[in-house]
Amino acid sequence: MYSWKIANKFKFGRSKEDKEREKEKEREKSKDKEKHGFFHHKGHRSESPYREPPRDSADRKETIVASTSLIAPVRLSTDVNKYSTTNSSISTGRDSQRTTGEFDDYVADSNGGRNELDQAYSTGDDESADFGRDSSRISGSGNSSTTQDETGTNAEPLFSGIMTVKVYGGEGFKLPVPITSNVQILKKLLSSGVIHQSAEEPGVDQLISSLSQLKLEENGDEENLIEGDVATRFIPATITLPSSTDLNPLLYFTIEFDNTVASIEPESGTISNLNFNKISTFDVTRKLPFLKIDVLARIPSILLPSKAWQQSNSSDPHIRDVLDRINSNQDIHLDSYNLPLTLDFNSATSFRLYNHQWVSLERGNGKLNVSVDYKPATNRSLSIDDFDLLKVIGKGSFGKVMQVRKKDTNKVYALKAIRKSYIVSKSEVVHTLAERTVLARVDNPFIVPLKFTFQSPDKLYIVLAFINGGELFYHLQREGRFSLSRARFYAAELLCALETLHNLDVIYRDLKPENILLDHQGHIALCDFGLCKLNMKGQDKTNTFCGTPEYLAPELLLGQGYSKVVDWWTLGVLLYEMLTGLPPYYDEDVPKMYKKILQEPLRFPDGFDKDAKDLLISLLSRDPKRRLGFNGAEEIKSHAFFSQLNWKRLWMKGYIPPYKPPVMSSLDTSNFDQEFTKELPVDSVVNDFLSESVQQQFGGWTYVGSEQLGRSVR
Ligand SMILES: Nc1ncnc2c1ncn2[C@@H]1O[C@H](COP(=O)(O)OP(=O)(O)OP(=O)(O)O)[C@@H](O)[C@H]1O
């Protein structure tokens, strides 16, 4: 079984006892803090190795957007204080608007007040130029031949269709740990399951008697156990847990295509001989080399052997990991397989790619019987009516993000609705178009995949894969900080995402826990590309003052012009925040924080890991030329902090994430803030008047299938 090796090898993560001790210390310290009336948010830098950030939704870091290019550089003695007047607008909660325009004191309007829309097609090194150069080639419609796009120019061929995966049955699966042989427990659970296919199948009593005839393993404590591979021949694939009335699959599959996940649960059978008979359809909007199949076990802790057995076996890191996951209600990843997809997108007719094929999983943990069909799309234009609106899952500066279900394929997506008049009034058209352009071009396992974009006269819509493990912010908020191995895993996946963007000449500019989502397995999916700067080759510099206060790089604050290297600064800030609970120069008072970013020495809690410290010092170098990553992502990847990582394997999502978010199904929104999910999901009706020329700016918006990936995104 794959596992996150580094964690096991170096045991960087803290033990439960350590955590308990630390919690106790923290409790003492916070009593102390209350007594002395200080919290770290007040800028106090505690000597304690760990600071407990009192996060809640209101602590979300807000993005600053300044859409003009020049800023007055910060002169420390005086100008830093100027920021105090904008302080409140920067640090308000998530519902507050972006701060475009609120920085006017510090942002010199290089465009002489011209409306940004007027310049959307101009050239030159300003934000507006990005979309102008790109707009002629960002859209199209039609199926497999060269077509005309909305602006009338020739577009590259587009490919899209629907792929249907049928899973009939599975054989040879095992449980990863022995289970209890307690007859009472087994009888209760076995009788609650669905096992019968026909009248000839054995009944529960017969199963129990078969179990009792098994040669049960005896350990030192003379506890009888049933080995995982033996148990599976008798245990139903789905059972009802004591605390529930629902059927719970003990084993299930996920089929993942382009970050859209279908969960395939057994219909009947035993774990070693399963019947699925399930069909799942996927919207195909880009060419991907394979379909990822994962098999997971969801074992209730009631089935585990006694605590004594668990303790005596916990020296085996594999068993310990499995037991830890079961005891904390996490699913266990058993095996996976990448099913190659040689889809002929040019085909005008449907075809079958696999026909009742037995597919053996990678590490020999059983096999599955599947068929795969592909049907080219016929109806290519989408509207909001093609979706059922299910839940509100988030709010950005420009509108709601909703969980939706596409009516024809039943696939669940995230839909971002943006009101055109609003982004026009905020001069945010260019950033919004840049977001769509980057998403349409980028292809990286750690970046949220774009599925479709479409528009109505009043709104722009972006349909993305629904990433349902919640924001990294949400998890960091709950846990305070992450273990070293967990922070390393997220940093490594993000490094790959940023590297891909840089290779496409894009600066991301807004890395922060609020913009990072976890998928159902716990892998990273970077979202929110609204601040991307396109067409930044090599060491090209730009000047726009934007980002998030806590994450702003010194060269950006100083108005010296900045390049891609700012993203490596933000990676350093993020890694520091994941390991300690707060960004390195955090201060509730924004001007003070800026001053600290520019001047204060970087401090580490006692006992901080040596390699992590060395990497952070290199990433948080105030001189961009001396910052690690100045010569490309490769030099960060080669740092000792990542020495145990196989980057190819990481890229293939080959490491099991250190934490799997509790996700029950593709519909599950439990990892999202109730503040949003309790809202009624409606696409509000607006009747804004937008002139013909304004509407034309959105001419290249629609996306229904993959666009050619160029060397760079422009
Ligand atoms: N693909 C997705 N799957 C699940 N949730 C998502 C997805 N995309 C966005 N969200 C949720 O919606 C929130 C807002 O989305 P996003 O950050 O893209 O909006 P925005 O308007 O660009 O926000 P901001 O004001 O931060 O720039 C995210 O923080 C996230 O919680």
The ligand as an ORCA input file, in Angstrom:
! r2SCAN-3c Opt
* xyz 0 1
  N     -14.204     24.268     -7.603
  C     -14.618     24.515     -6.376
  N     -15.037     23.508     -5.595
  C     -15.456     23.756     -4.336
  N     -15.504     24.978     -3.775
  C     -15.106     26.026     -4.511
  C     -14.639     25.847     -5.844
  N     -14.301     27.055     -6.325
  C     -14.545     27.944     -5.331
  N     -15.030     27.323     -4.240
  C     -15.404     27.946     -2.966
  O     -15.896     29.258     -3.179
  C     -15.026     30.220     -2.547
  C     -14.938     31.475     -3.410
  O     -14.386     31.128     -4.677
  P     -13.267     32.018     -5.366
  O     -12.161     32.250     -4.383
  O     -12.893     31.397     -6.656
  O     -14.117     33.339     -5.617
  P     -13.593     34.790     -5.857
  O     -14.758     35.667     -6.135
  O     -12.539     34.783     -6.907
  O     -12.990     35.066     -4.433
  P     -11.967     36.131     -3.917
  O     -12.799     37.228     -3.380
  O     -11.225     35.399     -2.814
  O     -11.087     36.495     -5.031
  C     -13.692     29.488     -2.393
  O     -12.924     30.013     -1.363
  C     -14.153     28.073     -2.115
  O     -14.516     27.887     -0.768
*
